[in-house]
Structure formats: structure tokens, C-alpha cells
Amino acid sequence: MDVVMRVSAILVIIILVVSSPAAAATQTSPCFAGEGHQFDIGGNGAGIDLVVFLSLFENLGGEGGFGMEAHGTIGNQSIIQLRAGVSFDGVGPLRHFLSNPFARFSIVSNFSMDLPMFAGTGVESSYSDDSPVGGVRTKQC
């Protein structure tokens, strides 16, 4: 239950930040329909490019997504990439949607990490997991 509260708090903060006038640039994604709101965090060496997608709420009834993509770098080296959220295929035929509305949703989850400073030392320096979520429909990106 504690994890649910933390995730809910983070999502509320993201929504508040995205709905503010400071969200300047937009991005598209192979994982989420619609455009996402881009934020650049950090600079001078280390930074995170964050794109938040809210098209699930901006395009009611149509294809959409609710989630985020984050890409962390140090200098010119990519260190971590994370995609997480929910993708919606749109309402589609009303009869099918009403009989099983959750069939039109899928989980987007993708994680990769690369630590170039450990490459060649014998220590595992990269890791990726395309879908750590089980038991539900997932979407590959």
C-alpha cells in the first residue's frame, strides 16, 4: 500500500508540473500515442531528459497514453533509460469496449542501464528488462 501512495504522489506532482505553463517542448514516442511534454533536468555533465505523456486524458475516447520516458546521461554517455505507463488503443467498437474495457489497455514498461566505467573489468556493466510486469497485457516499444 505504501508503494501505491508513493506512485500516486509522484504522478500528482508530474501532472501539476505538466499542466503548468512552463512545459515548453513536446515529443512523440513509439510507446505512447500523442505528444508528450518534455522537461530537461540537470546540466553541465549529468542530466535527465524527461517526457511525460498525458494523451489518455487529452484525447478522450481515442488512442492515448499516460506515462513517462526518462533518459539519464553523464556527459555524452547514456546511463539509464526508463519507460513506464499505460497505453490505450482507443474505444474501438462500442460493444467490444463495453463487454471488456480493460482489453484496450496495456502496460508499457522498459528499463535499461549501462555503466561504461565498468566495461572491460569483468563486472556486469549493462542491464535491460523489457517487461518486468507479468499477468497483464504489455506493449513492446
Helices and strands as residue ranges (DSSP letters): H 2-18, E 25-27, E 36-43, E 46-53, H 55-58, E 64-74, E 77-88, H 94-99, G 101-104, E 105-114, G 116-118, E 126-129, E 138-139
